[in-house]
């Protein structure tokens, strides 16, 4: 199995994609708006990805956060609220906010599973900081680390109860970035003491099944390399300090925070300690370059992936979509 997760170009697999994925045997796949036309089409696509991989539990990822980050959109699929809605409720009624975000996550996961998707790139554990780039903004669960961790745990639990694996991101924290890592490389110059705030939610949820790195430089730990490419940050901070032993993936290799060609980016993140390189564009020439550079997944990576996906094979709780939405909306109406 190759240490890579790839995107798909369109609504259905092309012959070239079938041949490439069959040869590459990637660890998993990720879907975007360009892949989501309607329910029947999406089910056919996810079925074909499982078929080409030969694994019923192959990770099929999506970024379905709610608010502005949503690949499955109305009118075909319902809209979900931003994380900020739950953060606002938490300040007034913490227990209500936790139950509301858990109900929201259950409903979200039910929608994903009905389309054949079993991994969601949620929750963000980035602590919101005043003056930072808006790329996190209303996607954050709050500006206080204990609140972020409490709501984040409820998101993980809610999705797991409907058979969807969560990904904690962006390790070790994107909340202080002054620029958008999709467009340029953020450099965070905060002290080790200041970064305690950023690390706390990840430490509290270190047993999460999957995590995603940040394309951010933290000068106190590594002045040269962003976390995704830094052996120091991945080994000393993510694995040892935070204590995270789940499957670790890079953020998207196509983001402009990273320099160099796709082969060097892909090889670099795996060499730094990521279990898998995440490539999202679905462009065949880029995927071929990634495949030429990434190794087979390590034995540790295999074990972490198996542990993460084991929960999708468990007998699930009985969850009713409409009931969860109604519960969420009743609780959110308090503020």
C-alpha positions as MATLAB code, in Angstrom:
seq = 'XXXXXXXXXXXXXXXXXXXXXXXXXXXXXXXXXXXXXXXXXXXXXXXXXXXXXXXXXXXXXXXXXXXXXXXXXXXXXXXXXXXXXXXXXXXXXXXXXXXXXXXXXXXXXXXXXXXXXXXXXXXXXXXXXXXXXXXXXXXXXXXXXXXXXXXXXXXXXXXXXXXXXXXXXXXXXXXXXXXXXXXXXXXXXXXXXXXXXXXXXXXXXXXXXXXXXXXXXXXXXXXXXXXXXXXXXXXXXXXXXXXXXXXXXXXXXXXXXXXXXXXXXXXXXXXXXXXXXXXXXXXXXXXXXXXXXXXXXXXXXXXXXXXXXXXXXXXXXXXXXXXXXXXXXXXXXXX';
ca = [
       0.000    0.000    0.000;
       1.369    3.395   -1.009;
       1.790    6.111    1.645;
      -0.523    8.524   -0.167;
      -4.136    9.655   -0.315;
      -5.322   10.964   -3.681;
      -8.159   13.090   -5.026;
     -10.387   12.268   -7.987;
     -10.936   14.469  -11.023;
     -14.692   14.333  -11.552;
     -18.028   12.661  -10.881;
     -16.836    9.203  -12.007;
     -13.505    7.431  -12.334;
     -11.835    7.666  -15.723;
     -10.062    4.697  -17.293;
      -6.725    6.376  -16.567;
      -7.662    6.818  -12.903;
      -8.737    3.195  -12.613;
      -5.410    2.046  -14.028;
      -3.387    4.453  -11.878;
      -5.180    3.665   -8.613;
      -5.008   -0.051   -9.338;
      -1.237    0.142   -9.756;
      -0.537    2.644   -6.983;
      -2.715    1.024   -4.292;
      -3.038    4.258   -2.301;
      -3.888    4.316    1.378;
      -7.139    6.155    0.609;
      -8.998    8.816   -1.345;
     -10.371   12.318   -0.739;
     -13.424   13.923   -2.352;
     -14.257   17.557   -3.147;
     -17.106   19.612   -4.580;
     -16.074   18.576   -8.094;
     -16.910   14.984   -7.124;
     -20.330   15.581   -5.548;
     -23.209   16.023   -8.005;
     -26.044   14.074   -6.376;
     -26.635   11.164   -4.035;
     -26.861    8.402   -6.654;
     -23.745    9.618   -8.467;
     -21.761    9.922   -5.231;
     -22.698    6.424   -4.148;
     -21.548    5.050   -7.504;
     -18.250    6.885   -7.139;
     -17.547    5.699   -3.597;
     -18.538    2.150   -4.543;
     -16.057    2.283   -7.418;
     -13.288    3.497   -5.100;
     -13.887    0.591   -2.738;
     -13.958   -1.792   -5.680;
     -10.690   -0.525   -7.189;
      -8.957   -0.684   -3.799;
     -10.280   -4.130   -2.898;
     -10.921   -2.903    0.665;
     -14.391   -2.415    2.122;
     -12.920   -0.098    4.755;
     -10.658    1.955    2.480;
     -10.641    5.523    3.852;
     -12.775    7.821    1.694;
     -12.270   11.321    3.078;
     -14.088   14.600    2.701;
     -13.913   18.091    4.237;
     -17.504   18.539    5.399;
     -17.201   20.972    8.288;
     -20.289   23.126    7.881;
     -20.461   26.775    6.896;
     -18.069   27.786    4.122;
     -16.164   24.480    4.122;
     -18.674   22.016    2.697;
     -18.179   19.823   -0.370;
     -21.719   18.382   -0.337;
     -24.043   21.361   -0.709;
     -27.727   22.284   -1.011;
     -30.058   21.643   -2.642;
     -28.880   18.033   -2.902;
     -27.639   17.909    0.691;
     -28.529   20.041    3.742;
     -26.337   22.865    5.018;
     -24.716   22.595    8.448;
     -23.790   25.449   10.819;
     -20.315   26.828   11.391;
     -18.252   25.827   14.399;
     -18.629   29.393   15.660;
     -22.334   28.740   16.362;
     -21.410   26.077   18.906;
     -18.622   28.216   20.325;
     -21.097   31.016   20.992;
     -23.513   28.620   22.691;
     -20.705   27.200   24.833;
     -20.067   30.599   26.401;
     -23.707   30.727   27.542;
     -24.400   27.044   28.238;
     -21.429   24.659   27.959;
     -23.345   21.405   28.420;
     -25.936   22.439   25.839;
     -23.188   23.319   23.363;
     -21.510   19.950   23.826;
     -24.778   18.106   23.232;
     -25.624   20.325   20.257;
     -22.287   19.796   18.531;
     -22.477   16.051   19.220;
     -25.949   15.875   17.635;
     -24.725   17.934   14.689;
     -21.761   15.586   14.210;
     -23.993   12.508   14.337;
     -26.291   13.951   11.683;
     -23.339   14.994    9.548;
     -21.843   11.511    9.779;
     -25.147    9.877    8.874;
     -25.266   11.981    5.724;
     -21.702   11.017    4.827;
     -22.171    7.308    5.475;
     -25.308    7.289    3.319;
     -23.028    8.423    0.473;
     -20.302    5.866    1.170;
     -17.899    8.284    2.928;
     -16.265    7.041    6.132;
     -13.730    9.733    7.156;
     -14.347   13.439    7.749;
     -11.583   16.054    8.147;
     -13.069   17.354   11.385;
     -12.721   18.633   14.115;
     -10.453   21.660   13.867;
      -8.630   21.976   17.165;
      -6.996   25.254   16.154;
      -7.438   27.806   18.952;
      -8.767   31.040   17.489;
      -6.467   34.012   18.012;
      -7.300   37.685   17.591;
      -5.581   39.245   14.584;
      -4.882   35.928   12.822;
      -5.873   35.154    9.247;
      -9.566   34.467    8.678;
      -8.775   31.130    7.036;
      -9.570   29.596   10.443;
     -11.998   32.256   11.735;
     -15.536   30.896   12.166;
     -14.277   27.361   11.561;
     -12.751   27.354   15.061;
     -14.502   25.870   18.082;
     -13.347   28.758   20.234;
     -10.489   30.833   21.568;
     -10.095   28.956   24.863;
      -8.265   25.606   24.657;
     -10.390   23.653   27.126;
     -13.539   24.706   25.273;
     -12.006   23.687   21.937;
     -11.068   20.291   23.360;
     -14.487   19.685   24.946;
     -16.368   20.517   21.755;
     -13.830   18.664   19.632;
     -14.251   15.496   21.677;
     -18.010   15.701   21.204;
     -17.517   16.032   17.440;
     -15.306   12.935   17.350;
     -17.746   10.958   19.492;
     -20.778   12.069   17.507;
     -19.280   11.077   14.173;
     -17.974    7.783   15.545;
     -21.475    6.873   16.778;
     -22.566    6.924   13.118;
     -19.489    5.127   11.787;
     -17.356    8.029   10.539;
     -13.726    8.540   11.587;
     -12.608   12.051   12.547;
      -9.328   13.830   11.802;
      -7.970   16.343   14.304;
      -6.311   19.277   12.553;
      -4.117   21.238   11.984;
      -1.374   19.844   14.231;
       0.246   21.431   16.214;
      -2.076   24.440   15.687;
      -2.944   26.864   12.877;
      -4.704   29.448   15.031;
      -1.833   31.990   15.164;
      -1.087   32.053   11.432;
      -1.190   35.575   10.005;
      -1.488   34.386    6.382;
      -3.469   31.661    4.632;
      -1.314   28.559    4.085;
      -3.289   27.831    0.912;
      -1.599   30.930   -0.550;
       1.724   31.410    1.291;
       3.800   30.018    4.131;
       2.775   31.233    7.614;
       5.586   31.791   10.104;
       4.624   31.759   13.782;
       7.151   33.387   16.114;
       5.300   32.742   19.376;
       7.225   31.545   22.402;
       7.052   28.017   23.765;
       4.958   29.336   26.638;
       2.471   30.991   24.269;
       2.228   27.827   22.173;
       1.067   25.870   25.227;
      -2.381   27.267   24.413;
      -2.234   25.858   20.875;
      -1.035   22.431   21.989;
      -3.563   21.881   24.771;
      -6.571   20.747   22.676;
      -4.387   18.291   20.760;
      -2.938   16.941   24.007;
      -6.416   16.439   25.429;
      -7.531   14.579   22.280;
      -4.257   12.763   21.600;
      -6.080    9.419   21.313;
      -7.950   10.569   18.173;
      -7.718    8.040   15.317;
      -6.324   10.409   12.670;
      -4.545   13.749   12.563;
      -3.446   16.276    9.950;
      -0.361   18.483   10.065;
      -0.182   22.246    9.466;
       1.900   23.848    6.718;
       3.142   26.396    9.264;
       6.646   27.240   10.501;
       7.016   27.516   14.287;
      10.359   29.234   14.783;
      10.748   28.166   18.407;
      10.856   24.521   17.257;
      12.174   24.648   13.682;
      13.129   27.905   11.969;
      13.431   26.334    8.501;
      10.690   23.782    7.875;
       6.907   23.905    8.277;
       5.452   21.268   10.580;
       4.457   18.982    7.680;
       8.101   18.779    6.560;
       9.813   19.031    9.949;
      11.123   15.840   11.567;
      11.652   17.864   14.737;
       8.050   19.078   14.994;
       6.561   15.702   14.050;
       8.798   13.650   16.348;
       9.300   15.971   19.305;
       6.028   17.894   19.361;
       3.306   15.849   17.643;
       4.409   12.329   18.548;
       6.205   12.898   21.873;
       4.922   16.106   23.457;
       1.304   15.833   22.313;
       1.476   12.036   22.497;
      -0.437   11.467   19.265;
      -0.123    7.896   17.939;
      -2.894    7.896   15.347;
      -2.532    7.983   11.581;
      -0.795   11.249   10.673;
      -1.330   12.796    7.248;
       0.038   15.980    5.769;
      -2.216   18.826    4.781;
      -2.714   19.092    1.009;
       0.547   18.954   -0.954;
      -0.894   21.417   -3.454;
      -1.061   24.349   -1.044;
       1.234   27.246   -1.883;
       2.837   27.241    1.568;
       5.015   24.408    0.229;
       7.785   24.871   -2.318;
       9.343   22.471   -4.813;
       7.805   19.942   -7.163;
       5.208   17.405   -6.098;
       7.675   14.538   -5.919;
       9.887   16.402   -3.453;
       6.907   17.589   -1.402;
       5.487   14.070   -1.143;
       8.815   12.441   -0.316;
       9.526   15.218    2.184;
       6.400   14.878    4.301;
       6.787   11.102    4.577;
      10.492   11.385    5.373;
       9.621   13.927    8.077;
       7.327   11.427    9.783;
       3.860   11.683    8.237;
       2.317    8.255    7.674;
       0.745    9.430    4.411;
       1.036   12.331    1.979;
      -2.275   13.991    1.090;
      -2.678   15.063   -2.545;
      -6.016   16.620   -3.376;
      -6.169   18.105   -6.886;
      -6.994   14.940   -8.809;
      -4.594   16.022  -11.578;
      -3.013   12.948  -13.108;
       0.427   14.425  -13.826;
       0.758   15.539  -10.208;
      -0.407   12.163   -8.882;
       2.109   10.350  -11.062;
       4.850   12.579   -9.628;
       3.701   11.858   -6.073;
       3.545    8.124   -6.764;
       7.095    8.178   -8.099;
       8.391    9.566   -4.814;
       6.397    8.180   -1.890;
       7.349    4.821   -0.401;
       5.127    2.001    0.678;
       3.372    2.722    3.950;
       5.426    1.743    6.981;
       4.429   -1.086    9.304;
       3.551    1.524   11.953;
       1.402    3.371    9.416;
      -0.433    0.159    8.535;
      -1.162   -0.469   12.208;
      -2.385    3.081   12.771;
      -4.628    2.936    9.714;
      -6.093   -0.405   10.787;
      -6.833    0.926   14.283;
      -8.455    4.049   12.881;
     -10.716    2.219   10.461;
     -11.689   -0.573   12.886;
     -14.416    1.625   14.350;
     -16.214    1.785   10.996;
     -16.822   -1.970   11.196;
     -18.437   -1.922   14.644;
     -22.168   -2.260   15.241;
     -23.427    1.323   15.229;
     -25.817    3.103   17.527;
     -29.333    3.659   16.186;
     -29.346    7.304   15.084;
     -32.181    9.186   13.418;
     -31.068   12.078   11.204;
     -34.164   14.244   11.714;
     -34.084   13.779   15.492;
     -30.441   14.831   15.694;
     -31.052   17.920   13.552;
     -34.050   18.886   15.676;
     -32.073   18.421   18.897;
     -29.218   20.547   17.530;
     -31.505   23.350   16.379;
     -33.422   23.461   19.667;
     -30.191   23.815   21.612;
     -28.698   26.411   19.245;
     -31.858   28.493   19.588;
     -30.789   29.318   23.160;
     -28.449   32.028   21.802;
];
